[in-house]
Amino acid sequence: MNQNDLVSIYIPTHNRCELLKRAIDSVLNQSYSNVELIIVNDGSSDSTKEYLDTVLSQDCRVKVVNLPSPSGACNARNIAIKQATGTFITGLDDDDYFLFERIERFIEKSYLLKKYSFISSATVFFHDLGSSQKVVATGFNSLSNITLKNLSKYNVIGNQVFTYTERLKYLGGFEPKLAAWQDYDLWLRLVEEYGPGRNIFDESYYMDLSPQRSRISTSEKKLGGIRMFLRIHKDKLSFYTISKFNAFLYSKGKGKFNLNPVFIMYLILYKLKGAL
């Protein structure tokens, strides 16, 4: 296998030192070793900085940026993207992890980037039970070619892609003003600029959905982010998608009533189920 192409991997982190160790180990132990791991410590107040000092001293492939105060995951990711020097780039959340051969498999398929804007994979969702893990589902594995039309319906990609670093830099990375769906926003812009993406269906990204994890959920912050997302991408999203999420916002007291049948159908569902 050709190890000439450097792959930049970014991890933003905030107060998740124990989980971060699992994420970092999964990167540094990849079968494809020519990686540059950029970790942005987003103002953590736990033992993250001390741990990262140790990692930094032990592996020359690691770069660390310590921010004095929290600035948000998007800003942290963008700092890493700006510093990335690899030919290719991908990301990892601090509570998730890669399988051993994830980067190798992407490199083997990197020729696809001559035709496609990015490569993505399936995602395995699991619950961390402490001494073991329970896989609860596998997702983002229904489409091979991912077009703007596919994305107009919902995020069919997930939270990570593998692409040329220069592409994410050109697009300016993630939108820090969005409080939700920042990845969906970037994927739409990526496909709009560079064309369809390609899913290789490799089950190599493990996402931790344990109930105890801190997530935005249906908070005021997320609701505002959804409203902004819909405004930004109203010309790209399908009527179905806009109606669906406007109904969700209305069910949370943050939108306007609409008489179209799709809106009403989803409004009834949201009222019955009480969740997105």
C-alpha positions in Angstrom: 0.0 0.0 0.0 1.2 3.5 -0.9 1.9 5.5 2.2 2.9 8.7 0.4 -0.4 10.6 0.9 -0.8 12.3 4.2 -4.3 12.2 5.7 -5.3 15.0 8.1 -7.8 14.0 10.8 -9.4 16.6 13.1 -11.0 16.1 16.5 -12.6 19.0 18.4 -13.0 18.2 22.1 -14.5 19.8 25.2 -14.4 18.2 28.7 -14.5 14.6 27.5 -11.0 13.4 28.4 -11.8 9.8 29.0 -13.8 9.4 25.8 -11.1 11.4 23.9 -8.6 8.7 24.7 -10.6 6.1 22.9 -11.0 8.4 19.8 -7.2 9.3 19.7 -6.2 5.7 20.1 -8.4 4.7 17.2 -6.6 7.2 15.0 -3.0 6.6 16.1 -3.4 2.8 15.7 -4.8 2.9 12.2 -3.4 0.4 9.7 -2.6 3.4 7.5 0.0 5.3 9.5 0.7 8.4 7.5 -1.8 10.5 9.3 -1.7 14.0 10.9 -4.0 14.2 13.9 -5.1 17.7 14.8 -6.9 18.0 18.1 -8.5 21.3 19.1 -9.1 21.5 22.9 -12.0 23.8 23.0 -11.5 25.4 26.4 -11.8 22.2 28.5 -11.7 22.5 32.3 -11.0 18.8 33.0 -7.7 17.0 32.6 -7.8 17.2 28.7 -4.9 19.6 28.4 -2.6 17.4 30.6 -3.5 14.3 28.7 -2.9 16.0 25.4 0.5 17.2 26.6 1.4 13.6 27.1 0.1 12.5 23.7 1.9 15.3 22.1 5.2 14.2 23.6 4.8 10.6 22.5 3.7 10.9 18.9 5.1 13.4 16.3 2.0 12.9 14.2 -0.1 14.8 16.7 -0.8 18.5 16.7 -2.7 20.2 19.6 -4.4 23.6 19.7 -5.5 24.6 23.2 -8.1 27.4 23.2 -8.4 29.5 26.4 -12.2 29.3 26.5 -15.0 27.4 24.6 -15.7 28.7 21.1 -17.9 25.9 19.8 -17.3 22.7 17.9 -17.5 24.4 14.4 -14.9 27.0 15.2 -12.7 24.2 16.7 -13.1 22.1 13.5 -12.3 25.1 11.3 -9.1 25.9 13.2 -8.0 22.3 12.6 -9.0 22.5 8.9 -6.9 25.7 8.4 -3.9 24.0 9.9 -4.3 20.7 8.0 -1.4 19.9 5.6 -2.6 16.5 4.4 -3.7 15.8 0.8 -6.9 14.3 2.3 -8.9 15.2 5.3 -11.6 13.6 7.5 -13.0 14.2 11.0 -13.8 12.3 14.2 -16.0 13.4 17.1 -14.3 13.0 20.5 -16.9 10.5 21.8 -16.8 8.3 18.6 -14.0 6.1 17.1 -12.6 4.6 13.9 -12.2 0.9 13.2 -8.6 -0.1 12.6 -8.6 0.0 8.8 -10.9 3.0 8.2 -8.3 5.3 6.7 -6.7 2.5 4.7 -10.0 1.7 3.1 -10.6 5.3 2.2 -7.1 5.6 0.7 -7.8 2.5 -1.4 -10.8 4.2 -2.8 -9.3 7.7 -3.0 -9.2 7.5 -6.8 -13.0 8.1 -6.6 -12.3 11.7 -5.6 -11.4 12.4 -9.2 -15.0 11.9 -10.0 -16.8 12.5 -6.7 -16.7 15.4 -4.2 -16.2 13.1 -1.2 -16.2 9.5 0.0 -18.3 8.5 3.0 -19.1 5.3 4.9 -21.8 3.6 6.9 -22.1 4.5 10.6 -22.5 2.0 13.4 -24.5 3.3 16.3 -23.7 1.9 19.8 -24.3 2.3 23.5 -21.3 2.3 25.8 -22.1 0.0 28.7 -18.8 0.5 30.4 -17.2 -2.9 30.2 -18.9 -3.6 26.8 -20.7 -2.0 23.9 -24.1 -2.7 22.4 -24.6 -2.0 18.7 -28.1 -0.6 18.3 -28.3 0.2 14.6 -26.3 0.8 11.4 -27.1 3.8 9.3 -26.1 6.0 6.3 -25.8 2.9 4.1 -28.8 3.2 1.7 -27.3 5.1 -1.2 -24.1 4.7 -3.2 -24.1 7.9 -5.2 -25.1 11.0 -3.2 -26.5 13.8 -5.2 -27.9 17.3 -4.3 -31.4 15.8 -4.9 -30.7 13.1 -2.3 -29.5 15.7 0.2 -32.5 17.9 -0.5 -34.6 15.3 1.5 -32.3 14.8 4.5 -28.7 14.2 5.6 -28.0 10.9 3.9 -24.2 11.1 4.7 -23.9 11.4 8.5 -21.3 13.5 10.3 -18.0 12.7 8.5 -16.7 12.6 4.9 -13.2 11.9 3.4 -12.2 14.4 0.7 -9.4 16.6 -0.5 -8.3 19.1 2.2 -8.2 21.9 -0.3 -12.0 21.5 -0.9 -12.9 22.0 2.7 -10.5 25.0 2.9 -12.0 26.5 -0.2 -15.5 26.2 1.2 -14.4 27.8 4.5 -15.2 24.8 6.6 -18.2 24.6 8.9 -20.6 27.5 9.5 -20.1 28.6 13.2 -23.3 30.6 13.2 -25.4 27.4 12.8 -26.3 25.9 16.2 -27.5 22.6 14.5 -26.9 20.6 11.4 -23.5 22.2 10.6 -22.4 19.0 8.9 -25.5 18.8 6.8 -24.9 22.4 5.7 -21.3 21.7 4.7 -22.2 18.6 2.8 -24.8 20.5 0.8 -22.2 23.2 -0.1 -19.6 20.5 -0.9 -21.9 18.7 -3.3 -23.2 21.9 -4.9 -19.6 23.0 -5.6 -17.9 19.7 -6.5 -20.7 17.4 -7.5 -22.1 14.1 -6.1 -20.4 12.1 -3.4 -19.8 8.4 -3.1 -20.6 6.1 -0.2 -18.4 3.0 0.0 -20.7 1.3 2.6 -17.7 0.5 4.9 -18.9 0.1 8.5 -15.8 1.7 10.0 -17.2 4.7 11.9 -18.6 4.0 15.4 -20.9 6.7 16.9 -21.6 6.7 20.6 -25.4 7.2 21.2 -25.2 6.4 24.9 -28.1 8.2 26.8 -25.7 9.9 29.2 -23.8 11.8 26.5 -24.4 15.6 26.3 -26.2 16.4 23.1 -28.1 19.5 21.8 -31.4 17.5 21.5 -34.4 19.7 21.1 -33.0 22.7 23.0 -33.7 26.3 22.1 -30.2 26.3 20.6 -31.0 23.5 18.2 -34.4 24.9 17.2 -32.8 28.2 16.3 -30.1 26.3 14.3 -32.8 24.5 12.4 -34.6 27.7 11.5 -31.4 29.3 10.2 -30.6 26.1 8.3 -34.0 26.1 6.5 -33.6 29.8 5.7 -30.1 29.3 4.2 -30.9 26.3 2.1 -34.6 26.9 1.2 -33.7 26.9 -2.5 -32.0 23.5 -2.2 -34.3 21.6 0.1 -37.4 19.7 -1.2 -40.9 20.9 -0.4 -41.3 17.7 1.6 -38.3 18.4 3.8 -39.1 22.1 4.4 -42.7 21.2 5.3 -41.5 18.4 7.6 -39.2 20.5 9.7 -41.4 23.6 9.7 -44.0 21.3 11.3 -41.4 20.2 13.8 -40.6 23.8 14.7 -44.3 24.7 15.0 -44.8 21.7 17.4 -42.1 23.3 19.6 -43.7 26.7 19.4 -41.1 28.2 17.0 -42.8 28.3 13.7 -45.9 29.3 11.7 -48.9 27.2 10.9 -49.3 26.0 7.3 -52.2 24.3 5.6 -50.2 22.0 3.2 -50.9 18.3 3.7 -47.3 17.3 4.4 -47.0 20.0 7.1 -50.3 18.8 8.8 -49.3 15.1 8.5 -46.0 15.7 10.3 -47.5 18.1 12.8 -49.9 15.3 13.9 -47.0 12.8 14.1 -44.9 15.2 16.2 -47.8 15.9 18.5 -48.4 12.2 19.0 -44.8 11.2 19.4 -43.5 14.3 21.0 -40.0 13.9 19.4 -38.1 14.4 16.2 
